């Protein structure tokens, strides 16, 4: 199960986030800059928990970088992302046949502001520790 893709899907489906970025939520920025505001989601690390071959408790650190034309807009988008992921506690992130990722909890690690003069963007990088349980039926 791809936790990064699952987070991207959840953010795209969140009404408040989608109102700001439409579908501009990506795994990485490639090619031409897609316009602002946008969000880039990346996995910083993933610690697989011990368990049986059909399930395990794991933790992933996910970074959501929020790009906007002003510092205030990037900060606001970062807060919307935090709210969206906070609402996902005890929910299932996607399914593949009968496999699933159940999010046990999210912990907001805070945001750090940044800027990129090449694209005239203000950026907020926000880290989340997402604890999840993977259930595999194979």
Secondary structure as UniProt FT lines:
FT   HELIX           3..13
FT   HELIX           15..21
FT   TURN            22..23
FT   STRAND          25..26
FT   STRAND          38..47
FT   TURN            53..54
FT   STRAND          55..68
FT   HELIX           71..86
FT   TURN            87..90
FT   STRAND          91..96
FT   TURN            97..98
FT   STRAND          99..116
FT   TURN            117..120
FT   STRAND          121..135
//
